[in-house]
Amino acid sequence: MLKIHIFLVVLGCSLFCCDPPVGSKVSQRESDFNTSWHFQLTQSLEDAADDSRWKPVKIPHDWSIGLPYDSALNGATAYLPGGVGWYRKEFDLSVSEDEVVYLLFDGVYNRSTVWLNGHELGFHPYGYSPFYYNLAQYLVDGKNELTVRVDRTRYIDSRWYTGSGIYRNVELIRTNKLHIPIWGTFITTPEITAASADVAIDVEIRNYHNESKAFDLATKIYDASGNLIAQVHSDDEMLSASSSRTFPQRLQLDDPVRWDVDNPALYTAKTTIHENDRLVDEEETVFGIRDFRFDAASGFYLNGRNMKIKGVCLHHDGGSVGTAVPRGVWRRRLSILKDAGVNAIRMAHNPSSKELLELCDELGFLVQDEFFDEWDYPKDKRLNQEERHDDYISRGSADYFQAWAEADLKNTMRAHRNHASIFQWSIGNEIEWTYHPRYRNITGYFDMKWDGNYFWDFPPTSPEIIAANVQKYPPRDYELAKTAQKLSDWTREMDTTRVVTANCILPIAGYETGYADALDVVGFSYRRVVYDYAHANYPNKPIMGTENLPQWHEWKAVMERPFVPGVFLWTGIDYMGESNGAWPRKTLPSGLIDQAGFPNGSYYMFKSLWVEDPVLQIATQREQSSLFTVDEIGDAVEKDPGSWSNRLWIWQDVNEHWNYQGNDLVMVEVYSNCEEVELFFNDKSLGKRRLEEFPDRIYKWGVRYSPGTLKAVGTRDGVTVEQELKTAGAATGLRVAVDKDALVSDGYDVAHLVVQLVDNEGNPVRRQEAEVSFEVSGPVRIIGIDNGAPDNLQPNKGSKILTDEGSALLILQSTREKGSAKVFAKSSDMPSVMIDIEVN
C-alpha cells in the first residue's frame, strides 16, 4: 500500500515549480531549503494523487494553528486537531562524483516518513529531535522530488500544544565526500583564567571516498568583531577509505572575554579541510568561553561569581504563530523577559529549536535543555499523571522509547552542545508519575490516612521509612532508577562539561530509589517545602527548583537558602494547552507574559524581585473581586491572612486601569522594589507606606472610586520613579505601535504591531472592546493575530480581531520582494491608522 501511495505522489510532480539550482561553492555548504514546498492534509490515497489539492507553503509550517478550535477535541493540546499531512518539494541538483548531500530537519512533529524520488529515506517518530538523511543513493542529476508524510493522528500524544508538520527549519548540506559531518565539531574550554583560555576543538572527519585521503586541517578563531585572534593547523593528516575519525585540536586564547548573562560574548571557529591545497570543506561553529559549577552548600557559580538562577520554563509554541515560530517572534518575547531580570530558560519539556538556542546565546540566557517528558511508560496527557487512557490518540513517545531514546538524546546533544547558553542537560520531566504505584505510594504523601497538603506540608515520612517502603513493591519491567542511569550515562558519554539533572515531582522518593544517584543536580518540581529536608538528609547533593510557582513565596524560599541556586518559574509565557475541561480557555494563563507578549501581574512582581533598577507598577481591582479588603482601621489587608504564602500558578485577577462605578471600593496594588511608595489621587496624598510593612511584597491601599488620576511615587537608593492611571473616556481612536519600520526581504523578518484603544485625550481604554481589522499591501504577509486572552478562539491567521482590555497584536512577516508595505488598522467609526514598513 505504501509503495502505491508514493508512486501516485511522484506521478503528480509536474505541477510544481522548482527551486533554483543549488550553488556549488564549498563555502555555501548549508542551503536554506524552506521554500517551494507544497502541502495537503489528507489520509486518502486518492487525494494525495490529486494535484489540485496541493497548496504552496513555506517551511517552517504548523498546519494545526491555522485550523478552527473545536470543543469536541481535548484541551490538553488546545482544542486543535492533528491529522495526516503531506509535503513535497521539487528541486534541481547536479552533484559531482566526489560530493555528498544531506537533508537536515531541525524538527518535524511527528512520526515522519521521508521519500526521495519515491524511495524511502527513513522514519522518525520523535517530534522534537533533529535528524538528517544522506541523499546520495537516490539523487538523480536534474529534477528531484522529496515527499514527507507526517502522521499526527494521535493528536494529544504530548504535553502540551505540539503543532503539526515540518515546524522547524530544513537545510540542504552539500559538500565533498571528505568532510566534517553534520554536528561534527565539538568545542570546549577546559581551563580558563583572566589571562588565557585553553580551547579544545574535536573535529570529526568523514571520508566517503573509496580511497585513503591526505588532507590539511585548520581552525581559525574570530572574536565578535570578526578579528582573527588565534589559529591552529595540522598538515598531512590521513584518513582511510570509507571511515571516520575525530581529530583533536588545541589552542590558547589570550585575554578571553567570558560569556555571561550580562555580557554574552561569542566567538566563531572556522574549520577548513584542504586537499592538495584545494578547499574541500568549511564549517563555522559559534561558541562561548565560560565556566560554572554547582555547590551543594552555596549554590551556583558562573565564571567564579556566586549568583541566583532567575529562570522561567518555556513551551515551544509562539501563540498565534503556533510552533512555526520565526526568530523575530522569539527575540521579542525573550527581550521582554530579559527586561524583567530573567537570566535562564528551561526548555520544557522537550528539546528546543536551533534558532531559539542561538538567541539564548546572543541575549545571555542560561539554558536547561530537556530531552523527554516520558520514558518507559506513557503519561496521560489529559490528567498529567500516570497513563490511564491506553487509547490511540494519547499514545506518545514512550511507544518508541526503547528503540529510539539513545539516538534522539545523542542527536540532540550533537546538535546543541556547542551552545554557550546550555549549562544543564535534563533527562526528564516528572517521570515518577508513570511508575505508579510504587513511586507514588512510598512517600506517604498520597496515603489516605494523611491529611496534609502536598504543596505546603512537610513529608509525612523519613528516609528510613521511604527506604523500607521501596522494598514492599515488586519491580516492574522497567525501573526508573535504571533508566535514569542509562540516560545519564549516554549524556556523559557525549558531554562532561555540563551537569545532568531532571525535574523531579517526587524527589524525596528519588533519593532512596536510586533516581537521584543518576543526577548531578536534583531538580525539584513544586517541592520547595522539602528543600530543608533534602539538604539536611542528603547534604552532598546539589538541588534547585526546576519548576516553580510564579509567586513571591517561591523566590523568598530561595533567597533564604544559599544552598538553593534558583528556580525556573512555570511559566515565562502563557502556552497553549493544558486546558482540560476549561473550554473556551485554550491557554493556561500562568505566564509572566501572555501569548501576545503583554505582561501579567506576576511579570511586575518578579521584575521588582529580579532587577536592581527601581520598579513600580500599579494594578487595581474592585474589592469584591480582590484578594484584599480594608480592615476596621482602614488598612488594606488580605481577606485570608497569610494566604500569600501558599498561592499556586495563576496570578490574582487585576486591572491596569482606573475605571470603575459609583462609589466602588477599589483595592490598589503596587508591585515595587522601592523602599517607600506614596499614593496620590488627584494630587492628594493617600499616604506613604514602606515595603517592609507587607510580607507579601505588595503595597496596598483601599480607595473609594471617583474619576481622576491615581499616581504612585516610589524611591529606591535615592532614585524616584512614578506611574499613574487616569480615568479613560469612551474609545474614539486607535494607537498603533510597531517595533520595526523596516524589514529585510528574506521571507523571515517580522514586525509586531500593537494596537490599543484610546480616548480623546490619548488615554488607554481597557474597559471597552472593539473589533479591529487590518488591510495589508506590499511585500509583507500576516502570520499571526492575537489579543492575549486565554479564551481567545478567534482565527490565528485572520485579518481582524476583537480586542481584549482594548489591546491586540498583529504579526507581519516580510516576503522575498522589496518595496513599501502599508498597514491600515480600522475599527468601526474610528479614524484608521496607517503604518509604513520598508522591506529592503
C-alpha positions, 0 to 999 in steps of 0.5 A, spaced: 500 500 500 505 504 501 509 503 495 502 505 491 501 511 495 508 514 493 508 512 486 501 516 485 505 522 489 511 522 484 506 521 478 503 528 480 510 532 480 509 536 474 505 541 477 510 544 481 515 549 480 522 548 482 527 551 486 533 554 483 539 550 482 543 549 488 550 553 488 556 549 488 561 553 492 564 549 498 563 555 502 555 555 501 555 548 504 548 549 508 542 551 503 536 554 506 531 549 503 524 552 506 521 554 500 517 551 494 514 546 498 507 544 497 502 541 502 495 537 503 492 534 509 489 528 507 489 520 509 486 518 502 490 515 497 486 518 492 487 525 494 494 525 495 494 523 487 490 529 486 494 535 484 489 540 485 489 539 492 496 541 493 497 548 496 504 552 496 507 553 503 513 555 506 517 551 511 517 552 517 509 550 517 504 548 523 498 546 519 494 545 526 494 553 528 491 555 522 485 550 523 478 552 527 478 550 535 473 545 536 470 543 543 469 536 541 477 535 541 481 535 548 484 541 551 490 538 553 493 540 546 488 546 545 482 544 542 486 543 535 486 537 531 492 533 528 491 529 522 495 526 516 499 531 512 503 531 506 509 535 503 513 535 497 518 539 494 521 539 487 528 541 486 534 541 481 541 538 483 547 536 479 552 533 484 559 531 482 562 524 483 566 526 489 560 530 493 555 528 498 548 531 500 544 531 506 537 533 508 537 536 515 530 537 519 531 541 525 524 538 527 518 535 524 512 533 529 511 527 528 512 520 526 515 522 519 516 518 513 521 521 508 521 519 500 526 521 495 524 520 488 519 515 491 524 511 495 524 511 502 529 515 506 527 513 513 522 514 519 522 518 525 517 518 530 520 523 535 517 530 534 522 534 537 529 531 535 533 533 529 535 528 524 538 528 517 538 523 511 544 522 506 541 523 499 546 520 495 543 513 493 537 516 490 539 523 487 538 523 480 542 529 476 536 534 474 529 534 477 528 531 484 522 530 488 522 529 496 515 527 499 514 527 507 508 524 510 507 526 517 502 522 521 499 526 527 493 522 528 494 521 535 493 528 536 494 529 544 500 524 544 504 530 548 504 535 553 502 540 551 500 544 544 505 540 539 503 543 532 503 539 526 508 538 520 515 540 518 515 546 524 522 547 524 527 549 519 530 544 513 537 545 510 540 542 504 548 540 506 552 539 500 559 538 500 565 533 498 565 526 500 571 528 505 568 532 510 566 534 517 559 531 518 553 534 520 554 536 528 561 534 527 565 539 531 565 539 538 568 545 542 570 546 549 574 550 554 577 546 559 581 551 563 580 558 563 583 564 567 583 572 566 589 571 562 588 565 557 583 560 555 585 553 553 580 551 547 579 544 545 576 543 538 574 535 536 573 535 529 570 529 526 572 527 519 568 523 514 571 520 508 566 517 503 571 516 498 573 509 496 580 511 497 585 513 503 585 521 503 591 526 505 588 532 507 590 539 511 586 541 517 585 548 520 581 552 525 581 559 525 578 563 531 574 570 530 572 574 536 565 578 535 568 583 531 570 578 526 578 579 528 582 573 527 585 572 534 588 565 534 589 559 529 591 552 529 593 547 523 595 540 522 598 538 515 598 531 512 593 528 516 590 521 513 584 518 513 582 511 510 577 509 505 570 509 507 571 511 515 571 516 520 575 519 525 575 525 530 581 529 530 583 533 536 585 540 536 588 545 541 589 552 542 590 558 547 586 564 547 589 570 550 585 575 554 578 571 553 572 575 554 567 570 558 560 569 556 555 571 561 548 573 562 550 580 562 555 580 557 554 574 552 560 574 548 561 569 542 566 567 538 566 563 531 571 557 529 572 556 522 574 549 520 577 548 513 579 541 510 584 542 504 586 537 499 592 538 495 591 545 497 584 545 494 578 547 499 574 541 500 570 543 506 568 549 511 564 549 517 563 555 522 561 553 529 559 559 534 561 558 541 562 561 548 568 561 553 565 560 560 565 556 566 560 554 572 559 549 577 554 547 582 555 547 590 551 543 594 552 548 600 552 555 596 549 554 590 551 556 583 557 559 580 558 562 573 565 564 571 567 564 579 561 569 581 556 566 586 549 568 583 541 566 583 538 562 577 532 567 575 529 562 570 522 561 567 520 554 563 518 555 556 513 551 551 515 551 544 509 554 541 509 562 539 501 563 540 498 565 534 504 563 530 503 556 533 510 552 533 512 555 526 515 560 530 520 565 526 526 568 530 523 575 530 517 572 534 522 569 539 527 575 540 521 579 542 518 575 547 525 573 550 527 581 550 521 582 554 523 577 559 530 579 559 527 586 561 524 583 567 531 580 570 530 573 567 537 570 566 535 562 564 530 558 560 528 551 561 526 548 555 520 544 557 519 539 556 522 537 550 528 539 546 528 546 543 529 549 536 536 551 533 534 558 532 531 559 539 538 556 542 542 561 538 538 567 541 539 564 548 546 565 546 546 572 543 541 575 549 545 571 555 540 566 557 542 560 561 539 554 558 536 547 561 535 543 555 530 537 556 530 531 552 523 527 554 517 528 558 516 520 558 520 514 558 518 507 559 511 508 560 506 513 557 503 519 561 496 521 560 496 527 557 489 529 559 490 528 567 498 529 567 499 523 571 500 516 570 497 513 563 490 511 564 487 512 557 491 506 553 487 509 547 490 511 540 490 518 540 494 519 547 499 514 545 506 518 545 513 517 545 514 512 550 511 507 544 518 508 541 522 509 547 526 503 547 528 503 540 529 510 539 531 514 546 539 513 545 539 516 538 534 522 539 538 524 546 545 523 542 542 527 536 540 532 540 546 533 544 550 533 537 546 538 535 546 543 541 552 542 545 556 547 542 551 552 545 554 557 550 547 558 553 546 550 555 549 549 562 544 543 564 542 537 560 535 534 563 533 527 562 526 528 564 520 531 566 516 528 572 517 521 570 515 518 577 508 519 575 508 513 570 511 508 575 505 508 579 504 505 584 510 504 587 513 511 586 507 514 588 505 510 594 512 510 598 512 517 600 506 517 604 504 523 601 498 520 597 496 515 603 489 516 605 490 516 612 494 523 611 491 529 611 496 534 609 497 538 603 502 536 598 504 543 596 505 546 603 506 540 608 512 537 610 513 529 608 509 525 612 515 520 612 523 519 613 528 516 609 528 510 613 521 509 612 521 511 604 527 506 604 523 500 607 517 502 603 521 501 596 522 494 598 514 492 599 513 493 591 515 488 586 519 491 580 516 492 574 519 491 567 522 497 567 525 501 573 526 508 573 532 508 577 535 504 571 533 508 566 535 514 569 542 511 569 542 509 562 540 516 560 545 519 564 550 515 562 549 516 554 549 524 556 556 523 559 558 519 554 557 525 549 558 531 554 562 532 561 562 539 561 555 540 563 551 537 569 545 532 568 539 533 572 531 532 571 525 535 574 523 531 579 515 531 582 517 526 587 524 527 589 524 525 596 522 518 593 528 519 588 533 519 593 532 512 596 530 509 589 536 510 586 533 516 581 537 521 584 544 517 584 543 518 576 543 526 577 548 531 578 543 536 580 536 534 583 531 538 580 525 539 584 518 540 581 513 544 586 517 541 592 520 547 595 517 545 602 522 539 602 528 543 600 530 543 608 529 536 608 533 534 602 539 538 604 539 536 611 538 528 609 542 528 603 547 534 604 552 532 598 547 533 593 546 539 589 538 541 588 534 547 585 527 548 583 526 546 576 519 548 576 516 553 580 510 557 582 510 564 579 509 567 586 513 571 591 513 565 596 517 561 591 523 566 590 523 568 598 524 560 599 530 561 595 533 567 597 533 564 604 537 558 602 544 559 599 544 552 598 538 553 593 541 556 586 534 558 583 528 556 580 525 556 573 518 559 574 512 555 570 511 559 566 515 565 562 509 565 557 502 563 557 502 556 552 497 553 549 494 547 552 493 544 558 486 546 558 482 540 560 475 541 561 476 549 561 473 550 554 473 556 551 480 557 555 485 554 550 491 557 554 493 556 561 494 563 563 500 562 568 505 566 564 509 572 566 507 574 559 501 572 555 501 569 548 501 576 545 507 578 549 503 583 554 505 582 561 501 579 567 501 581 574 506 576 576 511 579 570 511 586 575 512 582 581 518 578 579 521 584 575 521 588 582 524 581 585 529 580 579 532 587 577 536 592 581 533 598 577 527 601 581 520 598 579 513 600 580 507 598 577 500 599 579 494 594 578 487 595 581 481 591 582 474 592 585 474 589 592 469 584 591 473 581 586 480 582 590 484 578 594 484 584 599 479 588 603 480 594 608 480 592 615 476 596 621 482 601 621 482 602 614 488 598 612 488 594 606 489 587 608 488 580 605 481 577 606 485 570 608 491 572 612 497 569 610 494 566 604 500 569 600 504 564 602 501 558 599 498 561 592 499 556 586 500 558 578 495 563 576 496 570 578 490 574 582 485 577 577 487 585 576 486 591 572 491 596 569 486 601 569 482 606 573 475 605 571 470 603 575 462 605 578 459 609 583 462 609 589 466 602 588 471 600 593 477 599 589 483 595 592 490 598 589 496 594 588 503 596 587 508 591 585 515 595 587 522 594 589 522 601 592 523 602 599 517 607 600 511 608 595 506 614 596 499 614 593 496 620 590 489 621 587 488 627 584 494 630 587 492 628 594 496 624 598 493 617 600 499 616 604 506 613 604 507 606 606 514 602 606 515 595 603 517 592 609 510 593 612 507 587 607 510 580 607 507 579 601 511 584 597 505 588 595 503 595 597 496 596 598 491 601 599 483 601 599 480 607 595 473 609 594 472 610 586 471 617 583 474 619 576 481 622 576 488 620 576 491 615 581 499 616 581 504 612 585 511 615 587 516 610 589 524 611 591 529 606 591 537 608 593 535 615 592 532 614 585 524 616 584 520 613 579 512 614 578 506 611 574 499 613 574 492 611 571 487 616 569 480 615 568 479 613 560 473 616 556 469 612 551 474 609 545 474 614 539 481 612 536 486 607 535 494 607 537 498 603 533 505 601 535 510 597 531 517 595 533 520 595 526 519 600 520 523 596 516 524 589 514 529 585 510 526 581 504 528 574 506 521 571 507 523 571 515 523 578 518 517 580 522 514 586 525 509 586 531 504 591 531 500 593 537 494 596 537 490 599 543 484 603 544 484 610 546 480 616 548 480 623 546 485 625 550 490 619 548 488 615 554 488 607 554 481 604 554 481 597 557 474 597 559 471 597 552 472 592 546 472 593 539 473 589 533 479 591 529 481 589 522 487 590 518 488 591 510 495 589 508 499 591 501 506 590 499 511 585 500 509 583 507 504 577 509 500 576 516 502 570 520 499 571 526 493 575 530 492 575 537 489 579 543 492 575 549 486 572 552 486 565 554 479 564 551 481 567 545 478 562 539 478 567 534 482 565 527 490 565 528 491 567 521 485 572 520 485 579 518 481 582 524 480 581 531 476 583 537 480 586 542 481 584 549 482 590 555 482 594 548 489 591 546 491 586 540 497 584 536 498 583 529 504 579 526 507 581 519 512 577 516 516 580 510 516 576 503 522 575 498 520 582 494 522 589 496 518 595 496 513 599 501 508 595 505 502 599 508 498 597 514 491 600 515 488 598 522 480 600 522 475 599 527 468 601 526 467 609 526 474 610 528 479 614 524 484 608 521 491 608 522 496 607 517 503 604 518 509 604 513 514 598 513 520 598 508 522 591 506 529 592 503 
